[in-house]
Amino acid sequence: MALLIDRPVWPWRGRMWSHLVSDVGYDELHAFVAEHLGMPRRAFQGDHYDVPEELYDVAVAGGAEPVGSRELLRRLMGAGLRLKKTGRAAG
């Protein structure tokens, strides 16, 4: 299992956010988020979780691999888990 997280550089609603993905499958991603971050399943954005900056270090300490945004996207696409914007739905 490889969980990947980019730096919290994405602004939204006055906070900075990271993207957390798996390059293996969604089941592992959901389990990790529930166990380590305590975020609700409804926070799933179809192929990733948006993680607030205050949980970034928690995710890394839990085993998420810090990568750049381009590397995260490359590996998500390589795993066939990237959804197009029109296909986003909570899964």
Number of C-alpha atoms within 10 A of each C-alpha: 11 15 22 26 27 23 18 19 14 15 12 9 6 6 12 16 22 22 22 24 29 26 22 17 17 17 10 16 23 19 13 19 20 13 10 15 15 11 17 11 14 10 13 22 15 18 22 24 23 18 24 17 17 13 17 22 13 13 21 15 11 15 16 22 18 18 14 13 16 10 14 22 19 14 18 21 13 12 13 12 19 19 15 9 8 6 10 14 11 12 12
